[in-house]
Amino acid sequence: MHQTQFIEYTYDLDNHIHIFYVKKKTRQAVDEYAMYLRRIGQEIQNSSNPPQVLRMILDIRETGVFPLQYLFSKLRAINAEYPNIPPTYLAYITDSTGDIALINNLQYASAVKQTNYRQVFTPAQYDEAIAWLKTQ
């Protein structure tokens, strides 16, 4: 487990899932998230056997979604730096109905790649989120 000021990151080696637990909803948290995504992008880019899919959990149950405009600017830069990232499956963990509605509409946002797939789970459905990611 790696812990920075705003993000706690773990890699589930058994299931090949990157897990991010967001502790604060700030631009600095987005910066830390982007730092981890860049590290993942570098690992994939430098790998002789890169993964076919990227599996991630973004646990925002305590904070809600990141500041979106700032997040999208970071994601656009990362997508440009690492264009060969495999299809990404992202499970959001939240029980906020506002966040759920917002996340379900993110597919229409221009900053999100077409090869990204997302699903929202409540904290009580955490095991279901893992199961969903494992089937991808």
C-alpha positions in Angstrom: 0.0 0.0 0.0 1.2 3.5 -0.8 -0.3 6.4 1.0 0.0 10.1 0.0 -1.7 13.0 1.6 -5.0 12.6 -0.3 -5.0 9.2 -1.9 -4.4 5.7 -0.6 -3.3 3.3 -3.3 -3.1 -0.5 -3.2 -2.5 -3.0 -6.0 -4.4 -6.3 -5.5 -1.9 -8.7 -7.0 -4.2 -11.7 -6.9 -6.9 -10.0 -9.0 -4.7 -7.4 -10.8 -6.8 -4.5 -9.6 -5.5 -1.0 -8.8 -7.4 0.4 -5.8 -7.6 4.1 -5.0 -9.2 5.3 -1.8 -9.8 9.1 -2.0 -9.4 10.9 1.3 -10.1 14.4 0.2 -11.8 16.0 -2.8 -9.3 18.6 -3.8 -7.1 19.5 -6.8 -4.2 18.1 -4.8 -6.0 14.8 -4.7 -6.5 14.9 -8.4 -2.7 15.6 -8.8 -1.9 12.6 -6.7 -4.4 10.4 -8.6 -2.8 11.6 -11.9 0.7 10.8 -10.5 -0.4 7.2 -9.8 -2.0 6.9 -13.2 1.2 8.1 -14.9 3.2 5.5 -12.9 0.7 2.8 -14.1 1.0 4.2 -17.7 4.8 4.0 -17.5 4.8 0.4 -16.2 2.5 -0.6 -19.0 4.5 1.2 -21.6 7.8 -0.4 -20.4 6.3 -3.9 -20.0 7.3 -6.7 -22.3 4.0 -8.3 -21.4 1.5 -5.5 -20.9 -2.0 -6.3 -19.5 -4.9 -6.7 -21.9 -7.2 -4.7 -19.7 -6.7 -2.2 -16.8 -8.9 -2.8 -13.7 -9.3 -0.1 -11.1 -11.5 0.8 -8.1 -12.0 4.4 -7.2 -13.4 4.5 -3.7 -15.0 8.0 -3.3 -17.5 7.0 -0.6 -16.2 9.6 1.9 -15.4 12.5 -0.5 -17.6 12.4 -3.6 -16.3 12.9 -7.2 -13.1 14.9 -7.9 -13.4 18.4 -9.3 -14.3 17.4 -12.8 -12.9 20.1 -15.0 -9.5 19.8 -13.3 -9.7 16.0 -13.5 -10.5 16.0 -17.2 -7.6 18.3 -17.9 -5.3 15.8 -16.2 -6.9 12.8 -17.9 -6.5 14.4 -21.4 -2.8 14.9 -20.7 -2.3 11.4 -19.5 -4.2 10.0 -22.5 -1.8 12.0 -24.7 1.3 10.7 -22.9 0.2 7.1 -22.9 -2.0 6.5 -25.9 -1.6 2.7 -25.7 -3.3 2.1 -22.4 -5.5 -0.9 -22.7 -9.3 -0.8 -22.2 -9.9 0.4 -18.7 -12.6 -1.0 -16.3 -13.3 1.3 -13.4 -15.6 0.5 -10.5 -16.6 3.5 -8.5 -17.5 3.0 -4.8 -20.1 5.5 -3.5 -23.6 5.6 -2.1 -24.3 9.3 -3.0 -27.2 9.4 -5.4 -25.8 12.6 -6.9 -22.4 11.1 -7.5 -24.0 8.0 -9.0 -26.0 10.1 -11.5 -23.0 12.1 -12.4 -20.8 9.1 -12.9 -23.4 7.4 -15.0 -23.3 10.4 -17.3 -19.5 10.6 -17.6 -19.6 8.4 -20.8 -20.7 11.5 -22.6 -17.7 13.6 -21.4 -15.1 14.3 -24.1 -12.1 13.7 -21.9 -13.0 10.1 -21.2 -11.7 7.6 -23.7 -14.2 5.4 -25.5 -12.3 2.3 -24.2 -13.2 3.2 -20.6 -16.0 1.3 -19.0 -17.4 2.2 -15.6 -19.9 0.9 -13.1 -21.0 2.2 -9.8 -21.2 0.1 -6.7 -22.2 1.0 -3.1 -19.9 0.3 -0.3 -22.0 -2.8 0.6 -21.4 -4.1 -3.0 -17.6 -3.9 -2.8 -17.2 -7.7 -3.3 -19.5 -7.4 -6.4 -17.2 -4.6 -7.7 -14.3 -7.0 -7.4 -16.2 -9.8 -9.1 -17.3 -7.5 -12.0 -13.7 -6.4 -12.5 -12.4 -10.0 -12.4 -14.8 -10.9 -15.3 -13.3 -8.3 -17.6 
